[in-house]
Amino acid sequence: MGRMRQGWELTKKSWALLRSNPQLFRYPIVGAAVVVLLLLVFGVPALLLIDNDNTVPGAILAAIGIYAATFVAIFFSVALAAAAGRVFDGQAVMFSEGMAAARSRSGAIAGWAALSVLVGVLISALQRLGGIGATIAAAIVGTAWSLVSFMAVPVLAFEGHGPWETLKRSATLFKERWVGQVTGNIAVGAIVGFLVILPSILMIALGVYLWAGDEGEAGLAGGAILVAVGAILFGVGALISQAMRSVFGVALYRYASTGTASATFSEDELRSAVRTK
C-alpha cells in the first residue's frame, strides 16, 4: 500500500507537469491519428485480399501496416520523451523540437520497431499454439518483455542506441531499479484505467446492449450515443495514460541513470521509488 501511495504521488506530479505543458499532449494525439490512418490504409486492403483467398499478399500488406504503425507509435513516444526532457531542464519546448529529436533517432527507432514486432509475433504464435504450457510461456515472455523494455523509449530518445543495445541498456536499468518501474507503471495505468478507461468500457458495453436490444428507435439512438461517447472517452483515457507513462518513464530514467531528480519530482521521492542492488 505504501508503494501504491507513492505511485499515486508520482502520478499526480506527472499529470501536473502535463497540465502545465499541454503541448506535450500533441505527440500522442498526432501519433494516434497517424497510427489509425496507417491501420486503415493497410489493414482494410489486407483483409479484403485475405478474404478473397489472396493470403500471401494480404499477409505481406498486413505485416507492412503493423510495422509502419509500430514505427510511428514509437517515433511519437520518443518525440514526447525528448520534449519532456527539455521541460525537465526548465526549457521551453515546441512541437517541432520533439519531432526533430525523434527524426535524429529514426534509424534506432526503425530497429527497435522491428524487434518489437518480432517479439509481438512470437507472443502471438505461442498463444495460438494453445495448451497450458504455451499460454504460460506467452504470459512469461510478454511480462518479461514489458519489464525489460520499460525504459526503451527514454534510452532511444537520449542515447540513440540500436535495438540490441537499447534492450540491454533498458534491461540493465530494470535490474538495478526494478521496484520503482513496476510501482509507477502499475499506478499510472490503474488510476487512469479506474477513472476513465473502465467507465468508458462499461458505457460501450451498455450502449451495445441497448443497440442490439429490442428497445426500438429510442434504444438504438441511446445505444449509439453511449458507444460513441464511450469510444471517445476510451481514446482520451488511453492518450492520457500514454503521456503520463512517458513523463514518468523519463523522470525515472534520468534518476536511474544519473541520480539527478527532474522537474517537480524531488530526489527523496525518486530515491524511495527505486531500489538499488
N, C-alpha and C positions, 0 to 999 in steps of 0.2 A: 504493500500500500504506500509505503514511503517513497518508493521509486516511481510509482504511478503519479503521486502528488508532484514529485519532482518533474516528471514528464509533462504534467499539466502546466507547471510554471514555465517550462521551456516552450511549450506550445503557445501559451499566451504571449510570450515575448516574440515568437516567430510571427504570430498574427499581427502584433503591434507594429513590427517592422514592415510587414507587407502593407498594412493600412496606411502607414506614414510614407510609403513609397509605392503608390498604386501603379506606377509604370511597370513594376515587376510582374503584375498580372498579365501584361500584354504578351509575354512569352508563352505561357501555357495556353492562352486563348487562341493566339495565332497558330501555335503549333497544333492544337487540337483541330482547328479548322482545316489546316493543310492535311493532317492525317486522315480525317474523314473524307476529304476530297480524293486523296490517293486511293483509299479503300474502295470508293465508289468507282473511280476511273478504271482500276484494275480488277476489282472484285466482281462487279456485275458482268463484264465480258468473260471473265474466268468461269463464273458459274454457268453462264449460257453455253460456253464451249463444253464444259464437263457434262451438262445436261443433254447436250447433243452428241454424246459419246466421243467428243474430241478431248479425251482425258489428258494426254500428254501436253498439248499446247495450253490447255486450261490450267494444268498444274504449274507449268512454267510461268504463265502470266500471274497466277496467284502468288507464286514464290517471289516474283519481282515486286509485286504490290506489297507483300508483307515486309520485304527487306526495305523498300522505299519508305514505308510508313514507320518502320523501326528507326531508320536513319533520321528521319525528320523529328520524331519524338525525342531522340537522344540529342539531336542538334539543338533544339529549343531548350532542352533541360540544361545543356552546357551553357547556352547563352544566358539563361536565368542565373545559373551558378556564378558565372563571371560577373554579371551585373550585381548580384548580391555581394560579391567580394568587394566591389567598388563602394557599395553602400556601407559595408562594414568598416571600410577605411575612411569613412566620412567624406567621400567624394560624391559629387552629383553624377548621375548616370542617365544616359539617353538610350532609347531602344536600339539605335544603330550601333552603339558601342558594344552591347552584349552580342549582337549579331556578328559584328566584326571579330570579336573574340572567338565565337564559335566557328566562323569561317576559317580562322587561322588554325583550327584543330580539325579541319574536315577529314584529313587522312586518318587521324586517330579515331575519329567518330565512325568513319566508314568501317574500320577494322573491328571496333567494338560492337557495332550493329550486326556485323556478320557473325561474330561469336555469340551474341545474344540470341540471334535467330537459330543458330545451330543448337544451342542449349534448349531453346524452346521446342525445337523439333525432337530432340532426344526425350524430353519430358513427355511430349505428346505421344511419341512412339511407345514409351513404357506404359502410359495409361491405356493405350489401345490394345496392348497385349492381353490385358485382363488378368484376373487372378490376384490373390492377396500379395504374393511376392512382388509382382510388377507394380501394383498400386503403392506398396510401401516404398519400393525403390524410387518411384516417381516423386513421392512426397519427400523423401530424403534428399534427392537431387534438387528439387525445387526449393526446399528450405535452405539447403547449403548454398545454393546459387544466390538467393535473395540476401543472405547474410554477407557472404564474402564479396558480393558486388555492390554492397550498400554505398560505399564511398567512391564508386567508379566514376560517377559524374563529376564530383569535385576534382578527382585526380585527373580526369580528361581536361577539365577547364583550366586547372592551374599548373599541371605538369606536362600534359600533352604526350603521354606515353602511347606506344602501340597497344594492341589488345591484350597480349600476354603480360606485358609489363604492368599495364593498368590492373589486370586481375591480381597479379602478385602483390602490387602495392596496396590495393584495396583489401586483399586478404590479410596482409601484414598488419595494417591498421586495425582491422577487425579483431585479429588475435590479441592485439595489445590493448584494445579499448572496447571490447565487445559489449559490456553491460550497458553503457550509455547509448550505443547504437540501437540495441533492441528496445530499451525503455522508450526512447524518443520516438522511434519508428512506430511502435505499437500505440503510444499515447496519441500522436497526431492522427493516425488512421482511425483509432477507436473513437476519439472525440468528434471528429468531422463526420464519421460514419453514424454515430448516435444522433447528432444534432441535425444532420442534413440528409445523408445518403439513405439511412434506414427509413425515415419518414417518406422520402421520395419513392422508395421501392414499395412501401405499403400503399402509397397513393396510386402508383401504377397498377398494382395488383387489384385494388378496389375498382379502378377505372376499367380494367379488362373484364372484371366480373360483371360490372354494370353494362358494359358494352356488349358482352356476349349473352347477357340475360334476357329475360322476356319482359323488360320494363317499358317497352315501347320507345317512341322517339325521345321522350324525356330522359330515359335511362341511357339511350345511345348518345345523346348530346352530353349528358353529365359525365358519362364514362370517357368520352373523347377528351373533354376538358381536363379531367383528372389525369389521364395518361399524358397529355401534353404538358401540363404543369409539373407532374412528377418527373417527366423526362428532362425538363429544363432544370429543375432543382437537382436532379442527379448529376447532370453535366456541371452545374455550378459547384456542387459539392466535390466532385472529382477534381475540378480545376483548382479549387481552394486547397484541397488535400495535397495535390502535387506541388503547388507553390510552397506550402508550409513545410513539406518534407524536404524540398530543395534548400530552403533557407536554413532549416535545422541541420541538414547534412553539411552545408558549407561551414556553419559555425562549429560543428563538431569536428569536421575535417581540419580546420585551421587550428583548433585547440589540440587535437590528437597529434598533428604533425609538427606544431611549433610550440605548443604550450602557452599560446597567447589567446586571451579572450577577445571576442569581437563584439562590436556594437553594444547593445544593451545587456548582453549576456555577461555576467560577472565571472571572474576567474574561479570563485568559490563554487558557483553554480555548475560550471562546466567541469571543474575538478571532481565534484561529487557525482556528476553524471557519468563519469567514465572511471574505470578501474584498471590501473596498470598492473603488469605482472609482478 
